[in-house]
Amino acid sequence: MIEPVANNTNYQLARKLLDASVLRQEAIANNIANADTPGYRRLDVSADFSQTLRAQFASGATPQPGAIASLTPRLAVDSTVHSVRPDGNSVEIESELMAMGRNRVDHEFLTELVSRNIKQLKMAITGRAS
């Protein structure tokens, strides 16, 4: 009974995106903490994570849950941001605060999605909603 829920593509995707959201929050916190560190380069979840996810869904076929489960988000220097400061730091506090707000909304949505799947599993096991 647990196997179909745990191997559901939407559930696996939500879990991986939630992992990426947590990692992105860590990156944002590091970026803000190092906003005044000379030479510090902004961190974010590596672009290859989202590119790989897009590629898996681009074909129109639903990817296998195992393929999604094998993806691992990681932190990398954000190569899309260029430093305009003389000290080489590429962090802009305003951008980080906006990213933090977007990430919070994403995290809340994904948490609700994963929680809903777990509640359905609990209801299937116990026969009760709470």
C-alpha positions as CSV (number, residue, x, y, z in Angstrom):
1,M,0.0,0.0,0.0
2,I,2.8,2.4,0.8
3,E,4.6,1.6,-2.4
4,P,2.1,3.3,-4.8
5,V,2.0,6.5,-2.7
6,A,5.8,6.7,-2.3
7,N,6.4,6.1,-6.0
8,N,3.8,8.6,-7.2
9,T,5.5,10.9,-9.7
10,N,3.9,14.1,-8.3
11,Y,4.9,13.1,-4.7
12,Q,8.5,12.4,-5.7
13,L,8.6,15.7,-7.7
14,A,7.2,17.7,-4.8
15,R,9.7,16.1,-2.4
16,K,12.7,17.0,-4.7
17,L,11.4,20.5,-5.2
18,L,11.0,20.8,-1.4
19,D,14.6,19.7,-0.9
20,A,15.7,22.3,-3.4
21,S,13.6,25.0,-1.6
22,V,15.3,24.1,1.7
23,L,18.7,24.3,0.0
24,R,17.8,27.6,-1.6
25,Q,16.9,29.0,1.8
26,E,20.3,28.0,3.1
27,A,21.9,29.7,0.1
28,I,19.9,32.9,0.7
29,A,20.9,32.9,4.3
30,N,24.6,32.5,3.4
31,N,24.3,35.2,0.8
32,I,22.8,37.7,3.2
33,A,25.3,36.8,5.9
34,N,28.2,37.4,3.4
35,A,26.8,40.6,1.8
36,D,29.7,42.6,3.0
37,T,32.4,39.9,2.5
38,P,34.8,41.1,-0.2
39,G,35.0,38.7,-3.2
40,Y,32.0,36.6,-2.0
41,R,30.0,35.1,-4.9
42,R,26.3,34.6,-4.6
43,L,25.1,31.0,-4.2
44,D,22.0,29.3,-5.4
45,V,20.7,25.9,-6.3
46,S,22.7,24.8,-9.3
47,A,21.0,25.4,-12.7
48,D,21.5,21.8,-13.8
49,F,18.9,20.6,-11.3
50,S,16.1,22.6,-12.9
51,Q,17.4,21.9,-16.4
52,T,17.4,18.2,-15.8
53,L,13.8,18.4,-14.4
54,R,12.7,20.4,-17.4
55,A,14.3,17.9,-19.8
56,Q,12.6,15.0,-18.1
57,F,9.1,16.6,-18.6
58,A,9.8,18.2,-22.0
59,S,9.3,15.0,-23.9
60,G,5.6,14.9,-22.8
61,A,6.0,11.6,-21.1
62,T,5.7,11.4,-17.4
63,P,9.2,10.6,-16.0
64,Q,9.6,7.5,-13.8
65,P,9.6,8.3,-10.0
66,G,13.0,6.6,-9.8
67,A,14.5,9.1,-12.2
68,I,13.1,12.0,-10.2
69,A,14.3,10.4,-6.9
70,S,17.8,10.1,-8.2
71,L,18.1,13.9,-8.8
72,T,19.9,15.8,-6.0
73,P,19.9,19.6,-5.8
74,R,23.2,21.1,-4.8
75,L,24.5,24.6,-4.2
76,A,26.7,26.4,-6.8
77,V,28.0,29.8,-7.5
78,D,25.3,31.8,-9.4
79,S,27.1,32.5,-12.7
80,T,24.2,34.6,-14.0
81,V,24.9,37.4,-11.5
82,H,27.9,39.7,-12.1
83,S,29.5,41.8,-9.5
84,V,29.1,45.5,-9.9
85,R,30.8,46.3,-6.6
86,P,34.5,47.2,-6.5
87,D,35.2,44.5,-3.9
88,G,33.9,41.7,-6.2
89,N,30.9,40.7,-4.0
90,S,27.9,39.7,-6.2
91,V,25.2,39.8,-3.5
92,E,22.4,42.4,-3.7
93,I,20.4,42.5,-0.5
94,E,17.2,43.6,-2.2
95,S,17.4,40.7,-4.6
96,E,18.0,38.2,-1.8
97,L,15.0,39.5,0.2
98,M,12.8,39.1,-2.9
99,A,14.2,35.6,-3.5
100,M,13.5,34.8,0.2
101,G,9.9,35.8,-0.2
102,R,9.4,33.7,-3.4
103,N,11.1,30.8,-1.8
104,R,8.9,31.0,1.3
105,V,5.8,30.8,-0.9
106,D,7.2,27.9,-2.9
107,H,8.2,26.1,0.4
108,E,4.7,26.5,1.9
109,F,3.0,25.2,-1.3
110,L,5.3,22.2,-1.5
111,T,5.0,21.4,2.2
112,E,1.2,21.4,1.8
113,L,1.5,19.1,-1.2
114,V,3.7,16.6,0.5
115,S,1.7,16.8,3.7
116,R,-1.5,16.0,1.8
117,N,0.0,12.9,0.3
118,I,1.1,11.7,3.8
119,K,-2.3,12.5,5.2
120,Q,-3.9,10.3,2.5
121,L,-1.5,7.5,3.4
122,K,-2.4,7.9,7.1
123,M,-6.1,7.8,6.3
124,A,-5.6,4.6,4.2
125,I,-3.8,2.9,7.0
126,T,-6.0,4.0,9.9
127,G,-9.3,4.6,8.2
128,R,-9.5,8.1,9.8
129,A,-8.7,11.5,8.5
130,S,-7.0,12.7,11.7
